[in-house]
Amino acid sequence: MKVLSKSTSLTILFTALSILPAHADINSVEATIDKNPVMLDEAIRLTVTADGSADRDAFDSSPLLKDFVVGRTSVSSQTSIVNFDAKRSTTWTTTLFPRKEGTFTIPSLRVENKSTYPIEVTVIPVQEQSNVARDYFVTTDIDLTEAFLNQQLLYTVKLHLSSNIERGSLQAPEMENAEIRQLGDDKQYTDIKNGRRYQIIERQFAVVPQASGEFTLRGPVFTGEVMASNTNQRFGFFNRTQQINRVGPDIVVNIKPIPRDIDYPWLPSEMVRLDEEWPQGDSFVVGEPITRIVTLTALGVVEEQLPEIPEFYPPTFKLYPDQSNTTTVEKNQSLIAQRQTSLAIIPTEPGKMVLPEITIPWFNTLTEKTEYATIPSQSITVVAASGEGKNAASTSENQSSANSTAPSSSLEADSTQESTQGRPENSTQQTPAKLQQGTSDTPWPNNTVWLVISVLALGWLVTFMVLMLYIRRYRTIDHKNAGNSQNTRLTNKNSDSGENQAYKVLMQAVKSKNVSQVDTALQLWLRSLNGNTKVRPMPDDLPETHAIKEPLDKLHKSRFSKTSEATDSASVDIIMAELANAIDVARSSYLKRQKGKEAELSNLYPT
């Protein structure tokens, strides 16, 4: 028979002992607390110990929620072996916070097949004369215990410390159906309370209720570690510490509903205002975009409560709204919410326009009355593009005035000449002329008739020669271009080189997807189609270019809007492709119309 070694036997024994407790039952379970009675701002440490093997998740703390606020629960296991007898225990430790004075019962707690005995706990008021209990405590305060729905409440927490702490944490208060945000950073200072000096840590919260009714604002919980009273005990290099738990008093608030006479989006605040950023001056140009930024600011609310800013404009404006931006900041112990909208406005017609006022109603929580934040209406003047058409008309008028003045000067010169000619032959001016020319004394009117006839004959001769040269040149050009196609010949004759160059520049800008240059290049090309007019042309000016308007509007929207749809690169590519196609179709139609005009004029030329 084979004999096992001593080490092998011990290994088998310990393995067997570690397996057996997994199948053992719980022998008993016991619950204890660290103090009774307990002050209202203190915490109770509840310890539940199960004798035997128990699952770590076997403890259920939900029965405690009826009368206490249950903190974090920790679990530990222990195994001991005495004379080869293995014992195992599992311990759960949790923190209970009483919420009001009185006598309460920690109910029987069941762990697997065993239960604890109930424990009665007495919660007493805070005793100011107890220095031990008041070394550390938390106070709470609120500016209003009665407010309207969505109205901000200012909640202040103060942590009082009579000595330094090793570490600690302060939780936020809790309230059902409310949004709670911390305001700013903590404030630290010292103060004397009941003859003791305390270091005070102050923290403020903005509480915005989201429902009406009576609610309890649960005080925050402070958990920290301080030096133990017996400082002579040390563990290695570390001093012994003990944990403390304090909870701030609860506060009951009454939240009133929205008044019945409110028929607008509910916005309770102490201050609401509207501001705008608008170009200086009141005169604008057709086709040139104007950016208007409107900002709504409200005190004591969060950004989700801000209503949309209404936008009403005359139909003679094209509007390209940007996505509105909202934000909430903290300043002077209050929340400040803002909504900002940016709008690109393009006037399409000249004239005087009236922009209606922008009005947003709001409820003043101080006066409990409805008030209005307003941007007043304003009148603007929209003029034609750069006013160059008016300058051209003025220049034309000046030229007409100059032409109307010229005949008068000519008549004056003729009368002067006649006066000179009517002088006697012994005049100092007439005699030298007659001597040099060797002319006779024939009356001057007869000479004038012959002079007119000579000029007319010379004019007819010159005209005939010019006409013959033009016919010869036309036939030479027509013979030279006989082998070319009709479309190419018409393009070379009728399409202005400026139009061709402007078209190339425009298509280059479209192909390179340079949004900022497309509009300028398009204006140059349209101007060449309209006879190089100085007035800013529009796609609607010619029937051939009318189809360009739709993709051009899409391009403007992509330029002046920051929405995801407008800035998507694929969308820009599609818009550019549509614009290029529309430009090509418009140019083909324009050249075809020019070809028709050429065909009509060619009949006037001699063959």
C-alpha positions in Angstrom: 0.0 0.0 0.0 1.3 3.4 -1.0 1.8 5.9 1.8 1.1 9.6 1.1 3.6 12.2 2.2 2.7 14.7 5.0 2.7 17.7 2.6 0.4 15.9 0.2 -2.0 15.1 3.0 -2.2 18.7 4.2 -2.9 19.9 0.6 -5.8 17.4 0.2 -7.2 18.5 3.6 -7.2 22.2 2.9 -8.7 21.6 -0.5 -11.5 19.6 1.1 -12.1 22.3 3.7 -12.3 25.0 1.1 -14.9 23.0 -0.8 -17.1 22.0 2.0 -18.4 25.5 3.1 -19.8 26.0 -0.3 -22.5 23.4 0.5 -23.0 24.4 4.1 -26.0 26.3 5.4 -26.1 29.6 7.3 -26.2 28.9 11.0 -27.4 32.4 12.1 -27.5 36.0 11.1 -27.3 39.1 13.3 -27.8 42.9 12.9 -26.2 45.6 15.1 -26.0 49.4 15.0 -23.2 51.6 16.3 -25.3 54.2 18.2 -28.8 54.6 19.6 -30.2 57.2 20.1 -28.8 59.1 17.1 -29.0 62.8 16.3 -30.8 64.0 13.3 -27.8 65.0 11.3 -25.8 61.9 12.1 -25.6 58.5 10.3 -26.2 55.0 11.7 -23.8 52.3 10.8 -25.7 49.0 10.4 -23.7 45.8 10.4 -25.3 42.5 9.3 -23.2 39.3 10.0 -24.0 35.8 8.6 -22.5 32.8 10.3 -21.8 30.3 7.7 -21.3 30.3 3.9 -23.4 33.0 2.2 -23.5 34.5 -1.2 -22.1 38.1 -1.3 -25.3 39.3 -2.9 -27.6 37.7 -0.4 -28.2 41.0 1.6 -31.1 43.1 0.4 -31.3 46.7 1.8 -34.6 47.7 0.1 -36.7 47.2 3.3 -34.7 50.0 4.9 -35.8 52.6 2.4 -39.1 53.2 4.1 -37.6 55.3 7.0 -34.0 55.8 6.0 -31.8 56.9 3.2 -29.4 54.0 2.5 -25.8 54.8 1.7 -23.2 52.6 0.1 -22.9 49.0 1.3 -19.6 47.2 1.7 -19.2 43.4 2.1 -16.4 41.3 3.5 -15.8 37.5 4.1 -13.7 35.8 6.7 -12.6 32.1 7.1 -11.0 30.6 10.2 -9.7 27.1 10.9 -9.5 25.8 14.5 -8.5 22.2 15.1 -9.3 21.4 11.4 -12.7 23.0 12.0 -13.3 25.6 9.3 -15.7 28.5 10.0 -16.7 31.1 7.5 -18.7 34.4 8.0 -19.9 37.2 5.7 -20.4 40.8 6.9 -22.3 43.6 5.3 -21.9 47.2 6.5 -24.1 50.0 5.3 -24.9 53.6 6.3 -28.4 54.7 7.2 -29.4 58.4 7.3 -32.5 59.3 9.3 -34.6 62.0 7.7 -36.7 63.2 10.7 -37.0 62.9 14.4 -38.9 60.1 16.1 -38.7 56.4 16.8 -38.2 54.1 13.8 -37.7 50.4 13.4 -35.0 48.7 11.4 -37.1 45.8 10.1 -36.1 42.1 10.1 -33.6 41.4 7.3 -33.5 38.0 5.7 -30.2 36.5 4.4 -30.9 33.3 2.6 -32.7 31.0 5.1 -32.1 33.1 8.2 -33.5 36.5 9.5 -32.3 39.2 11.9 -34.2 40.6 14.8 -35.8 44.1 14.4 -34.1 47.1 16.0 -35.8 50.2 17.3 -33.9 53.5 16.7 -34.6 56.8 18.3 -33.7 59.9 16.3 -33.3 63.0 18.5 -32.9 66.7 17.6 -29.4 68.1 17.2 -28.0 69.0 20.7 -26.1 72.2 20.5 -24.4 71.6 23.9 -22.8 68.4 22.8 -19.4 69.4 21.5 -18.5 65.9 20.4 -21.6 65.6 18.2 -21.1 69.1 16.8 -17.4 68.8 15.7 -18.7 68.3 12.2 -22.1 69.2 10.8 -23.9 70.4 7.7 -26.4 73.2 7.4 -28.7 74.0 4.4 -30.6 77.1 3.3 -32.8 78.1 0.4 -33.8 81.6 -0.8 -37.4 80.7 -1.6 -39.7 77.9 -0.1 -42.5 78.9 -2.5 -41.9 79.4 -6.2 -43.3 78.9 -9.7 -42.7 76.0 -12.0 -39.3 76.3 -13.7 -38.2 79.2 -11.4 -34.7 78.9 -10.1 -34.1 78.4 -6.4 -30.8 79.3 -4.8 -29.7 76.5 -2.4 -26.7 76.9 -0.1 -24.9 74.2 1.8 -22.3 74.9 4.5 -20.0 72.2 5.9 -18.6 73.1 9.4 -15.4 71.5 10.4 -13.8 72.0 13.9 -10.6 70.3 12.9 -8.8 69.2 9.8 -10.0 66.1 7.9 -7.9 63.6 6.1 -10.3 63.3 3.2 -14.0 63.8 2.5 -16.7 64.2 -0.1 -20.0 66.2 -0.1 -22.8 64.9 -2.3 -25.3 67.1 -4.1 -28.8 67.6 -2.7 -31.6 65.6 -4.2 -35.1 66.5 -5.2 -37.7 64.7 -7.3 -38.6 66.3 -10.7 -35.9 69.0 -10.5 -32.7 69.9 -12.3 -29.9 70.7 -9.9 -26.6 72.4 -10.9 -23.6 73.5 -8.8 -22.9 77.3 -9.1 -19.3 78.3 -9.3 -16.5 77.0 -7.0 -16.5 76.3 -3.3 -15.9 79.1 -0.9 -13.7 78.5 2.2 -13.6 80.8 5.3 -13.7 80.6 9.1 -16.5 81.6 11.4 -17.4 81.2 15.1 -20.6 79.3 16.0 -21.6 78.9 19.7 -18.2 79.9 20.9 -16.3 77.5 18.6 -14.2 78.3 15.6 -15.1 76.4 12.5 -13.6 76.1 9.0 -16.6 76.4 6.7 -16.8 75.1 3.1 -19.7 76.7 1.3 -21.2 75.3 -1.9 -24.2 76.7 -3.8 -26.7 75.0 -6.2 -29.3 76.2 -8.6 -32.5 74.1 -8.3 -34.9 74.4 -11.2 -38.2 72.4 -10.4 -39.7 70.6 -13.4 -43.1 69.8 -11.9 -45.6 71.6 -9.6 -46.5 70.4 -6.1 -44.9 70.0 -2.7 -41.4 68.4 -2.7 -38.7 67.6 -0.2 -35.2 68.8 -1.0 -33.0 66.2 0.5 -29.9 67.5 2.3 -26.5 66.6 1.0 -24.5 63.8 2.6 -20.9 64.4 3.9 -18.6 61.5 4.3 -15.0 62.0 5.6 -12.2 60.6 7.6 -10.7 62.3 10.6 -7.9 61.4 13.1 -9.0 59.0 15.8 -9.2 60.3 19.3 -6.4 58.0 20.5 -3.5 59.3 18.4 -1.0 57.0 20.1 -2.1 54.0 18.1 -0.4 53.8 14.8 -0.5 51.3 11.9 2.9 51.3 10.3 3.6 54.7 8.9 -0.1 55.8 8.9 -2.1 57.4 11.6 -5.3 55.7 12.7 -8.5 57.4 11.2 -12.2 57.1 11.8 -15.0 57.7 9.4 -17.7 60.3 10.0 -21.0 60.9 8.2 -23.2 63.9 8.4 -26.3 64.9 6.4 -27.8 68.3 5.9 -31.4 69.0 7.0 -34.2 68.5 4.5 -36.2 71.5 3.2 -39.8 71.3 2.0 -40.7 73.6 -1.0 -44.0 74.4 -2.6 -43.9 74.8 -6.4 -46.9 76.6 -7.9 -48.2 75.7 -11.4 -48.3 78.0 -14.4 -51.0 80.7 -14.0 -54.2 80.0 -16.0 -54.1 83.2 -18.0 -50.7 82.4 -19.6 -51.2 81.7 -23.3 -47.5 81.9 -24.4 -44.4 79.7 -23.9 -43.8 79.7 -20.2 -40.6 81.7 -19.3 -40.4 82.6 -15.6 -37.5 84.9 -14.8 -36.3 88.1 -13.1 -34.9 89.6 -16.3 -35.3 88.8 -20.1 -33.9 90.9 -22.9 -33.5 90.8 -26.7 -30.4 92.2 -28.5 -29.4 92.3 -32.1 -26.2 92.8 -34.2 -27.1 94.6 -37.4 -25.0 96.5 -40.0 -24.7 100.2 -39.4 -26.8 102.4 -41.6 -30.3 102.0 -43.1 -29.5 101.6 -46.8 -28.9 98.2 -48.4 -28.2 96.9 -51.9 -30.2 94.4 -53.9 -28.5 91.0 -54.1 -26.0 91.7 -51.3 -26.4 89.5 -48.2 -26.9 91.0 -44.8 -26.2 89.1 -41.5 -28.5 89.7 -38.6 -27.8 88.1 -35.2 -30.5 88.1 -32.5 -29.7 87.1 -28.9 -32.3 86.2 -26.3 -31.0 86.3 -22.7 -32.9 85.1 -19.6 -31.9 85.1 -15.9 -32.6 82.1 -13.7 -33.5 79.5 -16.3 -31.8 76.8 -18.3 -31.4 76.9 -22.0 -34.0 74.2 -22.6 -36.7 76.7 -21.3 -35.9 79.4 -23.9 -38.5 79.7 -26.7 -37.7 80.0 -30.4 -37.1 83.6 -31.6 -39.8 84.6 -34.1 -38.7 85.6 -37.6 -41.1 87.7 -39.7 -39.7 89.4 -42.8 -41.3 91.0 -46.0 -41.6 88.6 -49.0 -39.0 90.7 -50.9 -36.2 89.1 -48.8 -34.6 85.7 -49.2 -33.9 84.2 -45.8 -31.1 81.7 -45.1 -31.3 80.9 -41.3 -28.5 79.3 -39.4 -28.9 76.8 -36.7 -29.6 78.5 -33.4 -27.1 78.1 -30.5 -28.1 77.8 -26.9 -26.0 77.8 -23.8 -26.2 78.2 -20.0 -23.6 80.0 -17.9 -23.3 80.8 -14.2 -22.8 84.3 -13.0 -23.5 86.1 -9.7 -25.1 83.1 -8.0 -27.6 82.6 -10.9 -28.0 80.7 -14.1 -28.0 82.7 -17.3 -29.4 81.1 -20.5 -29.0 82.4 -24.0 -30.3 81.6 -27.4 -28.6 83.1 -30.5 -29.9 83.0 -34.0 -28.0 84.1 -37.1 -29.9 84.9 -40.3 -28.5 85.8 -43.8 -30.9 88.2 -45.5 -30.7 88.9 -49.3 -33.0 91.7 -50.6 -34.4 91.0 -54.0 -36.2 94.3 -54.8 -35.3 98.0 -54.3 -37.6 100.2 -52.2 -38.4 101.1 -48.6 -39.0 98.1 -46.3 -40.3 97.9 -42.7 -38.9 95.1 -40.6 -41.6 94.2 -38.0 -40.7 94.2 -34.3 -39.6 91.0 -32.5 -41.5 90.4 -29.3 -41.1 87.6 -26.7 -43.5 87.6 -23.7 -42.2 86.4 -20.3 -43.4 86.1 -16.7 -41.7 88.4 -14.2 -41.3 86.3 -11.0 -40.7 89.5 -8.9 -43.9 91.3 -10.0 -45.8 88.2 -11.0 -46.9 89.9 -14.2 -46.4 89.3 -17.9 -43.8 91.5 -19.6 -42.3 91.7 -23.1 -38.8 91.7 -24.4 -38.8 93.6 -27.7 -36.6 94.7 -30.6 -38.5 97.7 -32.2 -39.5 97.7 -35.8 -37.2 99.6 -38.2 -37.4 101.0 -41.7 -34.6 100.3 -44.2 -34.0 101.4 -47.8 -33.0 98.9 -50.5 -31.3 100.4 -53.5 -30.4 99.0 -56.9 -27.0 97.4 -57.2 -24.3 100.0 -56.4 -26.5 102.8 -58.0 -24.4 102.7 -61.2 -27.5 102.7 -63.4 -28.4 106.1 -61.9 -24.9 107.4 -62.6 -25.1 106.2 -66.2 -28.4 108.0 -66.7 -26.9 111.1 -65.3 -24.0 110.9 -67.7 -26.3 110.3 -70.6 -28.3 113.4 -69.6 -25.2 115.5 -69.4 -24.2 114.3 -72.9 -27.6 115.2 -74.3 -27.3 118.7 -72.7 -23.9 119.1 -74.4 -25.3 118.0 -77.8 -28.2 120.4 -77.5 -25.8 123.2 -76.7 -23.6 122.5 -79.8 -26.0 123.8 -82.5 -26.3 127.1 -80.7 -22.6 127.6 -80.8 -22.5 126.7 -84.4 -25.2 129.2 -85.2 -23.3 131.9 -83.3 -20.3 131.1 -85.4 -22.2 131.3 -88.6 -23.7 134.6 -87.7 -20.3 135.9 -86.8 -19.0 134.6 -90.2 -21.9 136.3 -92.0 -21.1 139.5 -90.2 -17.5 139.3 -91.3 -18.5 138.5 -94.8 -20.9 141.4 -95.0 -18.1 143.9 -94.4 -16.8 146.2 -97.2 -14.1 144.9 -99.6 -11.6 147.3 -98.1 -11.8 145.4 -94.8 -8.5 144.5 -93.3 -9.6 140.8 -93.1 -11.2 140.3 -96.4 -8.6 141.9 -98.7 -5.7 139.6 -97.9 -7.9 136.6 -98.4 -9.0 137.7 -101.9 -5.4 138.6 -102.9 -4.1 135.2 -101.8 -6.8 133.2 -103.5 -7.0 135.4 -106.6 -10.8 135.1 -106.5 -13.2 137.3 -108.3 -15.9 139.5 -106.8 -18.5 136.7 -107.3 -21.2 136.9 -104.5 -20.5 134.5 -101.5 -23.9 132.7 -101.6 -23.2 131.1 -105.0 -19.8 129.8 -103.8 -21.6 128.2 -100.8 -24.0 126.2 -103.1 -21.1 124.9 -105.1 -19.3 124.0 -101.9 -22.3 122.0 -100.6 -22.6 120.1 -103.9 -18.9 119.2 -103.9 -19.1 117.9 -100.3 -22.2 115.8 -101.1 -20.5 114.3 -104.2 -17.4 113.6 -102.2 -19.5 111.9 -99.5 -21.3 109.7 -102.0 -17.9 108.7 -103.5 -16.4 107.8 -100.1 -19.5 105.8 -99.1 -19.4 103.9 -102.4 -15.7 103.0 -101.9 -16.2 101.9 -98.2 -19.2 99.8 -99.2 -17.2 98.0 -102.0 -14.3 97.4 -99.6 -16.7 95.9 -97.0 -18.3 93.6 -99.6 -15.0 92.4 -100.8 -13.8 91.8 -97.2 -17.0 90.0 -96.3 -16.7 87.6 -99.3 -13.1 86.9 -98.4 -14.0 86.0 -94.9 -17.0 83.9 -96.0 -14.8 82.0 -98.5 -12.1 81.4 -95.9 -14.6 80.0 -93.4 -16.6 77.9 -95.8 -15.2 74.7 -94.5 -16.1 75.5 -90.8 -19.4 74.5 -89.2 -22.2 77.0 -89.0 -22.2 77.0 -85.1 -18.4 77.7 -85.0 -18.7 80.6 -87.5 -21.6 82.2 -85.6 -19.7 81.8 -82.3 -16.6 83.5 -83.7 -18.7 86.4 -85.2 -21.4 87.0 -82.6 -20.0 85.8 -79.3 -18.0 88.5 -77.7 -14.5 87.5 -76.6 -15.3 89.0 -73.1 -18.3 86.6 -72.8 -16.2 83.6 -73.7 -13.5 84.6 -71.1 -16.1 85.3 -68.4 -17.7 81.9 -69.1 -14.3 80.1 -68.7 -13.6 81.9 -65.4 -17.1 81.0 -64.1 -16.8 77.3 -65.0 -13.3 77.2 -63.4 -14.8 78.5 -60.2 -17.7 76.0 -60.3 -15.4 73.0 -61.0 -13.0 74.0 -58.2 -16.0 74.3 -55.8 -14.9 77.8 -54.7 -18.2 79.0 -53.3 -16.9 82.5 -52.5 -15.8 83.1 -56.2 -18.8 81.6 -58.0 -21.1 84.5 -57.3 -18.6 87.1 -58.5 -17.8 85.1 -61.7 -21.4 84.6 -62.4 -22.1 88.3 -62.2 -19.3 89.0 -64.7 -20.7 86.4 -67.1 -24.3 87.7 -66.8 -23.1 91.2 -67.3 -21.4 90.2 -70.6 -24.7 88.6 -71.8 -26.6 91.8 -71.0 -24.3 94.0 -73.1 -21.8 94.7 -70.3 -24.3 96.8 -68.4 -23.1 98.4 -65.2 -26.2 97.5 -63.3 -25.9 94.3 -61.3 -27.6 91.6 -63.5 -29.8 88.8 -62.1 -30.6 85.4 -63.6 -34.1 86.6 -64.1 -33.1 89.3 -66.5 -32.8 86.9 -69.5 -35.2 84.0 -70.2 -32.2 81.8 -71.1 -30.6 82.2 -67.6 -33.7 81.9 -65.6 -33.0 78.2 -64.8 -29.8 79.2 -63.0 -31.8 80.8 -60.2 -32.7 77.5 -58.4 -29.2 76.0 -58.0 -27.9 79.5 -57.2 -30.3 79.8 -54.3 -29.2 76.4 -53.0 -25.6 77.7 -53.3 -26.4 80.8 -51.2 -28.0 78.6 -48.6 -24.9 76.4 -48.4 -22.8 79.6 -48.0 -24.8 81.4 -45.3 -26.0 78.4 -43.3 -24.2 76.1 -40.9 -26.7 73.3 -40.7 -25.4 69.8 -41.2 -27.4 69.5 -44.5 -25.9 72.7 -46.0 -22.3 72.0 -45.0 -22.3 68.4 -46.2 -19.6 68.0 -48.9 -21.8 65.6 -50.9 -24.6 68.2 -50.9 -22.2 70.9 -52.1 -21.0 68.6 -55.0 -24.6 68.1 -56.1 -25.3 71.8 -56.0 -22.2 72.6 -58.0 -23.1 69.9 -60.6 -26.6 71.3 -61.0 -25.3 74.9 -61.3 -22.7 73.8 -64.0 -25.5 72.1 -66.0 -27.8 75.1 -65.7 -25.0 77.4 -66.9 -24.2 75.2 -69.9 -27.9 75.0 -70.9 -28.3 78.8 -70.5 -25.3 79.5 -72.7 -26.4 77.1 -75.4 -29.8 78.8 -75.4 -28.2 82.3 -75.5 -25.9 81.3 -78.5 -28.9 79.8 -80.3 -30.8 83.0 -79.9 -27.8 85.0 -81.2 -27.6 82.6 -84.2 -31.2 83.4 -85.0 -30.4 87.1 -85.0 -27.5 86.5 -87.3 -29.7 84.7 -89.8 -32.2 87.6 -89.9 -29.4 90.2 -90.4 -27.6 88.1 -93.1 -30.4 88.9 -95.6 -29.5 92.6 -95.6 -26.0 91.9 -96.8 -25.5 92.0 -100.6 -24.5 88.7 -102.1 
